[in-house]
């Protein structure tokens, strides 16, 4: 299996305009046909660990690229190239043709579903908060942040920004990267930050001795029927790439049902509690439907 080196954003974008024109006029067939002919898929990442980031050798790694590489190989596409952009521009880059799919642990939300097509759910990832050690303000929920009347740090364009606004938090401060967000809490620029728990734990583990802690994971909303809504991560595609999405979904479904998915993602901190319930669908996540008690992480 070929593993291509991470492509710099500047170098990749130099050829993007021509590729977009070729794709638009159909000179090279569909995106899937072009990928199979070239043997290479282009994926968008944001550098957020453990979802999609450059490895020490310059190749792309993380949960999403590792899963995507395996699925794509089963589709006859052995090469994987990646371009890293700020998280908040991933979907714009996808729609502009900068890459073929987004492999960055993107959360399915109703607003995003109106713009792009998502694969079947790949994982469930509760949200948590990064706070000073001892959690002096006792913050465990978005409502707790609102009641405390303190500013909240989030990644620009991340789902947590939407959750914070829905909770009525008026002072939401955005940061362009996971490490920048972490440092903002460490340095006292903001007293609390929100992100998926698995991402915050990864950052904390890479900064031992930092006087911070990660709160327990929580759902982002509880529905009147008692079901709870958790962030659901998936791969994003351009809406017109129906053949690519169908082929990718078939391979991803096989990974999950066979149990091979868990073997692939364990090195990145994922486990059985992050596997999506079989009954959870993309339509459920797009509609904001929650999980019953028996299926909660």
N, C-alpha and C positions, 0 to 999 in steps of 0.2 A: 504494500500500500504506500503510495507516494505521499509524503508530507511536505508541502511547499513552505518556504520561509515566509514569515510575516511580511506583507507588502506595505511599504510606507504610504501614508495617505497622499503625499505629494506625487510620488511616482505613479501611483495607481490612477489618480485623477487626471493625469496628463493624457491618458488614453480613453477616458470615459466618454467624452463627447462623441467620438467616432463610433464606439461600441453602441451607444444609445441610438444613433441614427440607423445603424445596421439592424438592430433589434426592432426598431419601429417600422422599417419598411419590409421586414420579414425576409431579408436577404439570407439570413442564416437560420431560418426556421424559428421554432419556439425556443424559449430559454432552456428547457430541458434537452431539446435536440442539440443545441449549441454546446451545453455542458457535456453531453455524452460524446460529441464529436471531438471536443478539445480535451476531454478527460479531466477538466478542472471546474470546480465550483468556487465562486467568490462569496465570502460571507462577511457580514458586517459585525464588528465587535466594538465594545466600549472600553475594554481594559479593566472591567470590574471583576474582581475575584469573588467567588470561584467560578463565575459563569463563562467568561471568555476573555483571555488576556495573553500577552506574549510570554512564552516560556523563556528560560535562561539561555536556550540555544537560538532564540529568535523565531522559533516556530510557534504557531498558535496553539493554545491549550485551554483547558477549562472544561466544565461540564458540557456546555452547549456545543462547542466545536468538536469535542470528543464523540458525543452522540451523533452529531451531524456527519462527521467523517465516516462513522460506521454505517449509517443509513445510506449515505451517498455511494459508498463503495458497493453496497448491494444493488444500487441502481446503475452501476457501470461507470461511476465517476470517482476515480481514485485520488485525484489531486484536490487539495484544499488551499486556497489563497484567502488571506484576510486583510481587511483594511480597518484600522481603528479610528473611530470618530467619537466626539462627545456623545454621551448617552442620549441627550435630548435631540440629536440630529439623526439618529439611526433610521427612523421611519422615513424622514425626508430623503435621506441618502438612498434608501431602498427604492422609493417611488421614482427617484431621479435616475435609477439605473446604475448606481455606483457599485452595487453588489446584487447577487441573485437571491439571497435570503439573509435574514438577521439571525445570528446564533449568539445571543447575548443574555439569555434568560429573561426575555421580555415578558412582563406581566400582561395578560389579556384583560383589557378594560373595554367597556362599551364604546368610549370615544375612539379608542384605537381600532376597534372592530369596524368602525365606520370608514376607516382609511385603508386598512390592509387586511389580508387574509391570514388567519392563524392556523397552525397545525393542530392536531389533537393535543390535549394537555400533556406536557412533558414532566412537570413536577408541581407540587404544592409547597409554598414557602411562607410560613407565618411571618408577620412583621414584628420587629422588636425595636427597642430604643437603646441608644448608647448614652450613658449617663455617668456622672462622677461616681467613683467607688462609694458604696453604701447607699446610693440613690437617695440623697438627702431630701429631695422633693417628693419622693414616693411615686414617681411617674411610671405608669405601666400601660397607659392607653392614650389615644389621641385626645379623648375628652379630658384626661388628666392633664395633658399639656395645656389645653385651653383653660381649664380651671386655675392652673398655676400662673397663667398670664405671662408665660415666658416665650421667647422666640424659639422656633424649631428649625433645625437644619435638615435639608433634604437634597438629593441629587436633582439637578435641573432636568425637568422633563420626566422625572420618575413618577411611578404610580403613587408613591407616598405623598407627593405634592398634591395630588387630587384628594387623597384621603384626608390630609390636613385641612384643606379648604372646605371639604364636606363637613368636617367636625367643627368648623367655625373658628379655626385658629387664624388670627389676622396677621401675625408676624411670622411669615414663613420665609426663610433665607435659603437661597439655592447655591449649590456648589457644583463645580464642573467635573468632579471626580470623587471616587470613594475615599482615597487617601486624604484629599483636601477636606472632605467632610469629617473624617476622623480627627484630623489635626484641629479643626475648628472647635470641636468639643474638648480636646486635650488642652488647647491653649486658652480656653475660656471665651472664645468668640461667641459661642452659643452654649447654653447649658444642657442641650439634649438634641439628638439627631435620630431620625427614623430611617430604617432600611430593612431589607429582609434579614432575619436573624442569622441565617447561614452566612451571609456576607459580612455582617458585623463581627461574628465570631472569628471568621477568617482574618479579618483586619486586626482584631485584638490579639490573636495568636501570633501574628507577625510583628507585634509591638509589645513583647513581654515587659512586665514591670510598669506599664502605663497605668496610672491610677483611675481607670475607667472600668465599667462593667456593662454587660449586655443583659437587658431584662428578658423575662420569658416571652416566647412567641405568642402572638394573639391574632384573632381574626380581625378583619378591618370593619366588619359590620355584622350585626345580628338581625335577621329578618323577622317580621311579625310571627311567622310560623315556627320560629325557634331554630331554623337552619342558620348556619354561620358562613360568612363569605371570607375565604382566604385568598391571597394572591396565587394565581395559577400561571406558571411560566410555560412558554411555548416558543415556537419558531415562527417568524413572520415572513410573508411572501407578498409579492405584488398581486392584486386581485385577479388580473388576467391570466396568471400562470396556473391554471387549473390542473393541467396534466402534471406539472412539477409537484404541486401540492398533494395531489392524489397519490403519486408514486412515493413521495416522502412519507406521507401519513401511513401508507401500507407498511413501509419499512420500520417506522417508529412504533407502530402498533405491535409488530412482530417482536421488537426488542423488549417491549413492556410485558407482553403476554408470555414470552419465553423465559423471563427472568434475567436475561443478559444485560438489560439496562442497569440493574443494580450493580453488577460487577463492574460496569464501565464507570459509574459515577461515584462509587465509594471513595476513591482516592481524593475526591473534591469535597468530602464532608457530607454527602447525601446518603440517605439510608431509607429503610422501609417506610418511615414516617413521612418522607417527602414524595413517595410515589403517589400519583393521582389515583383515586378510586376508579375502578373500571366503568362505573356508571356516569362519571363526570365527563361531560362533553364540552366541546368548544362553544356550542350554542349556549350551554348553561353559563359558562364563564362570561361570554359576551353580554348575556342578559342579567348578570349579577346575581344569578341564583346560587344559593348556599349549599353547604354540605350538612346532611343529618348527623346527629351525634355519633352514630356508629362509624361514620366515614371521616371524622375530623382528625387532623394530624395530632 
